[in-house]
Amino acid sequence: MAAPDERAVQARAAQRDLVRRGYDSISRAYRNDVGHPHAGTAEHEVQYQEWTNELAQLLKPGSTVLDLGCGVGIPTSKLLVSKGFKVVGVDISAVQIERARLLVPEATFIQADMVSWDAEPETFDAVVSLYALIHVPLEARSISIG
């Protein structure tokens, strides 16, 4: 029988795997193969445009932006690339990353769990994560700056 700490780690890993498998399964239910949202799943893309416009006012052209939980790269990564930023997207779903690489070839996409993924310090000028943190347990939502 596993120790309580080990059981908790296993349970968290199972939850993260459920999220990954879920997004692998529903990727095309949200966006078709050219990136358009399906009827009934259309997002408020005007809001994404406003958020990325606001970020663009704060950063220098060519800045590097990390998009955590990037999904298929649309709309956020694509909008950021269109504003002249270098974009790195990270998502737990291999299907989402595969599709992001096709839909936003100007960006770099990495399939990884944002909870355990590490980047070199001072790699990014900004980090965005729109609607992805809901899948991260509270105890895993810590960030180190400096």
N, C-alpha and C positions, 0 to 999 in steps of 0.2 A: 504494500500500500504506500502511495506517495505521501511525502511530508506535506503539511498544509501549504507552505510556500511554493513547493513544486506544483501542487495542484492548482494554485492560483495562477502560476505562470502558464501552465498548460491550458487553463480555461481562457486566459487572455489571448493566447496564441490561437485557440480554436475560434474565438470571436473575430480576430483579425482575418483568419482564413475564411470565415463566413462572409465578411465584407468583400474580400478579394473575389471569391467565387460569385457573389451576388453581382458585382460590377462586371465581371467577365460575362455573365449570363444576360444582363440587361442593356449592355452597351448600345446595341442597335435599336433598342426600344426608345432611347432618348434622341439619338441623332442618326440620320441615314449615312450612307457612305460618301456623301459629298459635304456632310457637316450640318445639314439643315435639320432643325428639330422636327420631330413628328407631331402631328396634330394631338393636342391634349398634353404635350410635354414641353411646349414652347416656353422658354424662360423669358424673363424680363430683360432682354439684351440691352435695352436702353440704359438700364441701371449699370450693367457691366461697362458700357461705354463711358458713362459718367465717372465711375470709379477709376478706370484706367486713365481717363483724361486728367483726373485730379492727381494721380500718381505721377503722370508724365510732367506735370508742373513742378514736381519736387525733385526730379532726377535729371541728370545730364544725359544728353543723347549718347547712346552706346552703353549705358549702364546695364549691369547684369541683374536680372530679376529671376527669383526662384518662385515657381508656381507649384505650391504643395497641393496635391490632390487634383492634378490638372485634368484628369479625365481624358477626353479625346483631343484636348488642346483648344477646343472652341467652346466659348468665345474668348476666354481670358488670354491664353497664350498667343492666340492669333492677333488679338487686339494689341497686345504688348509688342509683338514683333512688328506690327504695322506702324508703331510709334517709334521704331528704331532701336528697341532694346534687344539685348542678347537675352534669350529666355531659356531657362532650364526647367523642365517640368518633371515632377516626380509623382507617380501614382502606383498604388498597390496592385492594380489590375493589369495583367499582361495584355489582355485584349484592348483595353483603353490605350495603353502605350503604343501598341502596334498601329492602331488607328490614328493616334495623334501624330505619329511619325509620317503617315501618309497625308494627313489633313493640314499639318503645319510643318512642312519639311525644313523651314528656316530655323526652327528651334531644336533644342536637344532634349530628348526624353529618356528618363531612367525609370525602369520598373523596380520599385522598392517600397517598403513599408515606411512611411514617414516617421513612425514611432522609433524605429531602430536605425534609420539611415543617417549617416554622418557626412558632413561636408567640411572641407578645410575652413578654418576661421577666416573671416573677412573675404569670402568668395563672392558674396552677393551684396549688391547695393540696396536691394529691397526684397522682401518676401511677401507674397500674396497667398492667401488660402481662402477661397470663396466656397463656403458650404461644404467643406471637407472635414473640418475639425469635429463635426458632430459624430463622426465615426471613431474618434480617438478618445479612449477613456480619460476621465479627468486627471487621474494620477500620472498619466503619460504626457500631459500638456505642459511640460516645462520647457523653457528656452534659455539658452545661455548666450548672452551678448557680451562681447568684449574681447 
